Amino acid sequence: MKYLVALLASAACTLAPAQTNPDFKNVPPLLHKSIQHGGVTAAQFDSGVLRARLNKPEVSELVYDNFVFHHICAKQWYEPQQFANVGLTRVELLNAKGDQGFAFDARGD
């Protein structure tokens, strides 16, 4: 049994590097670090707007709320000064095609 667990663990470790790296363009390091593990396959930061894509056919409101709470707001709460320096004004989370998703104005409190 221990052999089987060790075999499965080593297989999981070898699969992790095989996943494709997300395509991030102009994403500030603070946000890059925060969203890289949120299932984001591509992200672009332009003029204060963060556009992120998930590898999902549809983005539900629950997925969006969790993304904002855990990957955006958490950075604002834990590193407020660095977050303020990023200049984030809007966050958009889109599906794989980029034709469906949610957005919010990030300039408020």
N, C-alpha and C positions, 0 to 999 in steps of 0.2 A: 504494500500500500504506500509506504514512504517513497518507493521508487517511482510509482505512478504520479504522486504529487510533485516530486522533483522534476519529472519529465514534463508535466503540464506547466510548471512554473518556468522552466527553461524555454519551452515553446512560446509562451506568452512574451517572454523577454525578447525573443528573436523576431516576433511579429511586430512589436512596437516600433522599431526603426523603419519597418517597411511601409508604414503609413506615410502618406504624402504630407509634406510640410505645408502649412497654410501660406497663401500668397498675400503678404501684408505690404502695402505701399504707403509710405509716409506716415505710418502709425507711430506715434511717440512711444518711447520705451516703456513708460508707465502703463499705457494702455495695451501695448503689445504683450507685455508680461501678464497683464490681467486677463485678456481675452484669448490667449493662445490655447488654453485648455477648456474653453467653453464650447467646443465643437465648431468653431468658426473655420471655414475653409478658405475664405478670402476676406480681406478688409482693406479699406482705403480711408485715409484721413486727409480731407481737403477743406481748407478755409473753415475749420472748426467743426466740420461735419464728419462723423465716423459712420461709414457704411460697411456693414458686415454681412456676410452671407454664410448660411448654414447649409450643410448637405442634406436638406430635407425638402420634400415636395411642398410642404406647407408649414408656416410658422404659426403656432397657436399663441393666443394671448398669454397663456401660462408659461410657455417657453420663453416668450419675450420678457415677461415680468421677472422670471428667474434670471435671465441674462442680465437685465438692467440692475437688479438688486445685488447679485453676487459678483458681477464682473465690472460694473461701472460705479454704482453707488458705494460699494465696499471700498474702492480706491479713494473716493471722495472723503469717506469717513475716516479712514486710517492714515491717509497722506494728504490732508486738505491743502497744504501750501503747494506741494508738487502738482496736485490735481488742478489747482487754480491756474498754474503756469501753463498747462496744456492748452487752455482756451477752447474747451469743448462746448459747442453750442447746440448740437443736435446729434442724436443717435438713431440710426436706422438699422433694423435687423431684418434681412430679406431671406426668402427661400433660395433654393439652388438656382432657379431660373432668374431670380431678381425681379419677379413680377408680383410678388405678394409679401407682405410683412407688416411691421409696425415701426413707428417713429415717435420720438418725444423731444421736446424742447429742453435742453440741458442747461439753460442759462439761469433757471430759477433756483431757489433754495431747495 
